[in-house]
Amino acid sequence: MYKITEKIENIRRFDVKYDNLILIKKNKVFFNNNLLDDKIISAGFIDIKNNFLLLLNYQNKKVITDNKLSQINEFNKKDIIYNDIFYRELNNKLASLNTKFNIDGSTEFNWVILNILNGKIIKDLKIKKDILGFYYINKNETIYRTNNSNKLITSFDFFNNEILWQFDLSQLGTFYSEQSQQQEAYKVEKFIGIHQDRLYVALNGGMLLEIDIATGELTHQWQNIMTTDRGFSYPVEPNTFTMDKQLGKLVSFYTSDFITIDLSNKKVNITPLDEELNKFDGMTFRPTPDNYAIDATHIYTIVTLNAPEEDFIKQSIVAFNKQTKKIDWHYTDNQFSVDGSSPKIAGNKLYQKVNVSNLYIFEKTSNESI
């Protein structure tokens, strides 16, 4: 199904888009294996309609180029461009120009809507404070954010500088924490995503919320979804769920189970996968707050192996078939131990960071299982 085509050592960071690869390796930046100007300290992708641009960060400036590295625009090093927050079309990004980073640790923003192709300001929002917070997800001009304590969810229309609604988690009460052995307040751990005008939010305390994005009304909640492994019960951590929009479900791998929540009828389904894992000495799925890599047929994640003779945690990358609920493919070697990151998929290639600083690249060969 996949074959390994490349192992790259000593990388700090990587990103992929449409089979294009950015690597930061030993303080040097590479794009599709080509070394860029040694004055560039980092790089990232910028989405535009039907294509992408590159954002190249120098010590004293930021430069946007096309994928042939021809310069399109140049910005101040204090300009911040948010690729995933846009207004009406991908070219119009939320940005903060000439951002001020004060000695006391505070930041003064200058929020605008910026056309990144021509550098023109679509609108000066005239907002100086932080409008994003620590966690956010956006749908065009609306941001869903939390306050500093992560106990208040706010729907914020940044284009009109207007709070649409707020949801105070204190109305949910408290929960008993086994770790601290006392009552604790609920806090946001992850915004999972939006499906059919409903926002799904993972909290601590085993709580998962469904909120109407138009009104801020709580429309459903789940708490303490339980799985069983080797005779013991475990509550599924809500921040391990990822949204599969094709299925219309939230999906998670926890202990040795595959858990889904059908967003149409709110039902939870748990599929034990012990037999599948036993085929290659798999013990448990590695829980992760990162989103799984998902395509039309498979979900890609990491399994911890039963390898007591090894002096490190040996793991395997797997391809789980969404229709048959079987593991169609897995790969490991004597060095395969994941640093906490999840697989990424782009085009026909699968990427996984291994052992902190190595990148494994796999290429799809067929849809058949191995």
C-alpha positions in Angstrom: 0.0 0.0 0.0 2.9 2.4 0.9 6.6 2.0 0.5 9.3 4.0 2.2 11.1 6.2 -0.3 13.3 8.5 1.9 14.7 9.0 5.4 15.9 12.5 6.1 18.0 13.0 9.2 18.6 16.0 11.6 15.5 18.0 10.7 14.0 20.6 13.1 10.6 21.1 11.4 8.8 20.2 8.2 5.6 21.2 6.4 3.9 19.7 3.3 1.4 21.1 0.7 0.4 19.3 -2.5 3.5 17.1 -2.6 5.7 20.1 -1.8 8.0 19.9 1.1 9.6 22.6 3.3 12.4 21.4 5.6 14.4 23.2 8.3 17.6 21.2 8.8 20.6 22.4 10.8 19.4 26.0 10.6 19.1 25.8 6.8 15.8 25.9 4.9 15.0 23.6 2.0 12.1 23.7 -0.5 11.6 20.4 -2.4 15.2 19.4 -1.6 16.6 22.7 -2.8 18.6 24.8 -0.4 17.2 28.3 -0.1 19.1 31.6 0.6 21.1 31.0 3.8 19.7 34.3 5.2 16.2 32.7 5.4 15.5 31.5 9.0 12.2 29.8 8.4 9.5 29.3 5.8 5.8 28.3 5.5 3.0 27.8 3.0 0.3 30.5 2.3 -2.9 29.3 0.7 -4.5 31.1 -2.2 -7.2 30.0 -4.5 -6.3 26.8 -6.3 -2.6 27.2 -5.4 -0.1 28.2 -2.7 2.6 30.8 -2.0 5.7 30.6 0.2 6.3 32.9 3.2 10.0 33.3 3.7 11.2 34.7 7.0 14.5 36.6 7.1 16.0 38.3 10.2 14.8 41.8 9.0 11.9 41.1 6.7 9.3 38.7 5.4 8.9 37.9 1.7 6.1 36.2 -0.2 7.0 34.3 -3.3 5.3 32.0 -5.8 6.2 28.3 -5.9 9.0 29.2 -8.4 10.5 31.5 -5.7 9.7 34.7 -7.7 9.0 37.5 -5.2 5.4 38.8 -5.0 5.5 41.0 -1.9 7.8 42.1 0.9 6.7 42.8 4.5 8.2 44.1 7.7 9.5 41.5 10.1 7.0 42.7 12.7 4.1 41.9 10.3 2.2 38.8 11.2 0.0 37.0 8.6 -2.5 34.3 9.6 -2.8 31.9 6.8 -5.8 30.0 8.1 -7.9 33.1 9.0 -9.3 34.8 5.9 -12.2 37.1 4.9 -14.4 35.9 2.1 -11.6 34.6 -0.1 -8.2 33.0 0.6 -6.3 36.0 -0.7 -7.6 38.3 2.1 -5.9 37.3 5.3 -6.1 38.5 8.8 -2.8 40.2 9.6 -1.3 42.4 12.3 1.0 45.1 10.7 4.0 46.6 12.6 3.2 44.5 15.7 4.7 45.9 18.9 6.4 43.5 21.3 6.8 45.4 24.5 9.5 44.9 27.1 6.9 44.0 29.7 5.9 41.0 27.6 2.7 42.6 26.3 1.9 42.9 22.6 0.2 45.7 20.7 -1.5 44.5 17.6 -2.6 46.5 14.5 -5.2 44.2 13.0 -6.2 44.5 9.3 -7.6 42.5 6.5 -4.7 42.3 4.0 -4.7 41.2 0.3 -1.5 39.2 0.3 -1.2 39.3 -3.5 -1.0 43.1 -3.9 -0.3 44.1 -0.3 -3.4 46.4 -0.1 -5.3 46.8 3.2 -8.9 45.7 2.6 -10.0 47.1 6.0 -8.2 48.5 9.0 -10.0 46.8 11.9 -8.7 49.4 14.4 -8.2 46.8 17.1 -5.0 46.8 19.2 -5.7 44.0 21.6 -5.2 40.2 21.1 -8.3 38.9 19.4 -7.2 35.3 19.0 -6.4 33.9 22.4 -4.6 30.6 22.9 -7.1 28.4 21.0 -9.1 29.2 18.0 -10.8 27.9 14.9 -12.3 30.1 12.3 -15.1 30.0 9.7 -14.4 32.9 7.4 -14.7 36.1 9.5 -15.7 34.4 12.8 -13.2 33.3 15.4 -14.0 30.9 18.2 -11.6 31.6 21.0 -11.1 31.3 24.8 -9.9 33.7 27.4 -6.6 33.3 29.2 -8.0 30.8 31.7 -9.7 28.8 28.8 -13.0 28.9 30.7 -14.9 31.2 28.4 -15.6 30.5 24.8 -16.3 33.6 22.6 -17.6 33.8 19.1 -16.0 36.9 17.6 -16.7 38.6 14.3 -13.3 40.2 13.7 -14.4 42.0 10.5 -17.1 44.0 12.4 -15.2 43.9 15.8 -18.3 42.3 17.4 -18.8 39.6 20.0 -21.6 37.4 18.7 -22.0 35.2 21.8 -20.1 33.8 24.8 -20.4 30.4 26.5 -19.1 30.4 30.1 -17.9 26.9 31.1 -18.7 27.6 34.8 -22.4 26.8 34.0 -21.3 23.2 33.6 -20.2 23.0 37.3 -17.1 21.2 38.3 -15.7 17.6 38.1 -13.7 15.4 40.4 -10.1 15.0 39.2 -8.5 11.7 40.0 -5.1 13.3 39.5 -5.5 16.2 41.9 -8.1 14.4 44.0 -10.3 17.5 44.2 -13.0 19.3 42.3 -11.8 21.2 39.3 -13.3 23.7 36.7 -13.8 22.7 33.1 -11.4 24.2 30.6 -11.1 24.1 26.8 -8.3 21.7 25.6 -9.1 21.7 21.8 -11.5 23.0 19.2 -12.2 19.9 17.1 -14.0 21.6 14.3 -17.3 22.6 12.7 -19.9 20.4 11.1 -23.3 21.5 9.9 -23.2 24.7 11.9 -22.2 23.0 15.1 -18.9 23.6 16.9 -17.3 20.7 18.7 -15.1 21.5 21.7 -13.0 19.1 23.8 -12.7 19.9 27.6 -10.8 18.4 30.4 -12.8 16.2 32.8 -13.9 13.9 29.9 -16.4 16.5 28.6 -17.2 17.0 24.9 -19.5 19.8 23.8 -21.7 20.5 20.7 -22.5 24.2 20.4 -24.8 26.0 17.8 -22.5 28.5 16.1 -25.3 30.9 15.4 -26.6 31.2 18.9 -23.9 29.8 21.3 -26.5 27.4 22.6 -25.3 24.1 24.0 -27.1 21.5 21.9 -25.4 18.3 23.1 -22.7 17.0 25.5 -20.9 13.8 26.1 -19.0 12.9 29.2 -16.8 10.0 30.2 -17.0 7.8 27.1 -15.4 4.6 28.4 -13.2 2.0 26.7 -12.0 -1.3 28.2 -8.5 -2.7 27.8 -7.2 -5.9 29.5 -10.1 -5.8 32.0 -9.7 -2.2 33.0 -11.9 0.7 32.0 -10.5 4.0 30.8 -12.3 7.3 30.0 -11.5 8.5 26.4 -9.8 11.9 26.4 -12.0 14.2 24.3 -8.9 16.0 22.8 -8.0 12.8 21.0 -11.0 13.1 18.7 -10.6 14.3 15.1 -13.4 15.3 12.7 -13.9 13.2 9.6 -16.3 15.3 7.6 -16.7 12.7 4.9 -18.1 10.3 7.5 -19.9 13.0 9.4 -18.3 11.6 12.6 -15.8 12.4 15.3 -13.1 9.6 15.4 -10.6 8.6 18.0 -8.2 5.7 18.6 -7.9 5.0 22.4 -6.3 2.0 24.2 -7.1 -0.8 21.6 -10.4 0.6 20.4 -11.7 2.7 17.5 -14.3 5.2 18.8 -16.8 7.1 16.6 -19.5 9.7 17.4 -22.1 9.9 14.7 -22.9 13.7 14.6 -26.4 13.1 13.1 -27.8 10.9 15.9 -25.1 11.6 18.6 -24.5 7.9 19.1 -21.2 6.6 20.3 -19.8 3.4 18.7 -16.8 1.5 20.0 -15.0 -1.1 17.9 -12.4 -3.3 19.6 -9.3 -3.8 17.5 -7.3 -6.2 19.6 -7.3 -8.9 16.9 -6.0 -6.4 14.3 -3.3 -5.2 16.7 -2.2 -8.7 17.6 -1.3 -9.4 13.9 1.8 -7.3 14.2 2.5 -7.3 18.0 0.6 -4.0 18.5 -0.5 -3.2 22.0 -2.3 0.1 22.0 -2.9 3.2 19.9 -1.0 6.2 21.0 -3.4 8.8 22.3 -2.7 12.2 20.7 -4.3 15.7 20.7 -3.0 16.1 17.2 -5.4 15.5 14.4 -5.1 12.2 12.5 -4.2 12.1 8.9 -7.3 11.2 7.0 -8.0 10.6 3.3 -11.1 9.1 1.5 -10.5 5.5 2.6 -8.1 5.5 5.5 -7.1 7.0 8.8 -3.3 7.1 9.6 -2.1 7.0 13.2 0.6 5.4 15.5 0.5 2.2 17.4 2.8 1.2 20.4 4.2 -2.3 19.9 4.8 -5.1 22.4 8.6 -5.0 22.3 9.9 -5.6 25.9 13.4 -6.4 24.7 13.9 -2.9 23.3 15.3 -0.1 25.4 13.0 2.4 23.8 9.2 2.6 23.0 8.9 0.9 19.6 6.0 2.0 17.5 4.4 1.5 14.1 2.6 3.8 11.7 -0.7 2.2 10.5 -3.4 2.7 7.8 -6.8 2.0 9.2 -9.6 1.2 6.6 -12.7 3.2 7.5 -15.0 0.9 5.7 -13.7 -2.6 6.7 -12.4 -1.4 10.1 -9.2 -3.4 9.4 -5.6 -2.3 9.6 -4.5 -2.6 5.9 -0.9 -1.6 6.3 1.7 -1.0 9.0 5.4 -0.1 9.0 8.1 -0.1 11.6 11.9 -0.6 11.9 14.4 -0.9 14.6 14.5 2.9 15.0 10.8 3.7 14.7 9.8 5.6 17.9 7.6 8.7 17.3 8.3 12.0 19.2 4.7 12.9 19.7 3.8 14.2 16.2 1.1 12.6 14.0 1.3 11.5 10.4 0.7 14.0 7.6 -0.6 13.2 4.2 -0.3 15.2 1.0 -1.0 13.8 -2.4 0.3 10.3 -2.7 2.8 10.7 0.1 2.7 10.1 3.8 5.1 11.8 6.2 6.1 10.9 9.8 8.7 12.5 12.1 10.6 9.8 14.0 13.0 9.9 16.9 12.7 13.6 17.3 14.7 14.7 14.3 14.3 12.2 11.4 11.6 12.4 8.7 10.3 9.2 7.0 8.6 9.7 3.7 6.3 7.0 2.2 4.8 6.9 -1.3 1.5 5.2 -2.1 1.9 2.1 -4.4 -1.7 0.7 -4.4 -4.9 0.5 -2.5 -4.3 -3.1 -1.6 -3.5 -4.0 2.0 -0.1 -5.4 3.0 
